[in-house]
Amino acid sequence: MTNHEIKTIDVHELKNRMENQPNLCLIDVREPQEWQELHIPGAALIPKDEITVLIQATTADKDQPIYLHCRSGVRSLYAAQNLMDIGYKDVYSVTGGIIEWAMYGYPVEQ
């Protein structure tokens, strides 16, 4: 594993980008049980341990911006590192994850 500089954004910037780019590639890297309890509308679910295997089904374009989130921002950093290791170039980890997203009252689905 190579150490890449992982770009991060906060939940406010993510919300702003989602409003301006409705088809933005947002991936929730938590586990299915966590996803069922609460998730961001429009996010795809790919657990962090499966992301390098399943990412091609979501986007094969390694230049497309990809936004990863988890519960608080730790697993998304790990997943971002793994995507960059296999050649994805524009990967962001959302700091604060869904906890912060929900705390600020942004939309969630249960």
Rosetta blueprint (number, residue, H / E / L):
1 M L
2 T L
3 N L
4 H L
5 E L
6 I L
7 K E
8 T E
9 I E
10 D L
11 V H
12 H H
13 E H
14 L H
15 K H
16 N H
17 R H
18 M H
19 E H
20 N H
21 Q L
22 P L
23 N L
24 L L
25 C E
26 L E
27 I E
28 D E
29 V L
30 R L
31 E L
32 P H
33 Q H
34 E H
35 W H
36 Q H
37 E H
38 L L
39 H E
40 I L
41 P L
42 G L
43 A L
44 A E
45 L E
46 I L
47 P L
48 K H
49 D H
50 E H
51 I H
52 T H
53 V H
54 L H
55 I H
56 Q H
57 A H
58 T H
59 T L
60 A L
61 D L
62 K L
63 D L
64 Q L
65 P L
66 I E
67 Y E
68 L E
69 H E
70 C L
71 R L
72 S L
73 G L
74 V L
75 R H
76 S H
77 L H
78 Y H
79 A H
80 A H
81 Q H
82 N H
83 L H
84 M H
85 D H
86 I L
87 G L
88 Y L
89 K L
90 D L
91 V E
92 Y E
93 S E
94 V E
95 T L
96 G L
97 G H
98 I H
99 I H
100 E H
101 W H
102 A H
103 M H
104 Y L
105 G L
106 Y L
107 P L
108 V L
109 E E
110 Q L
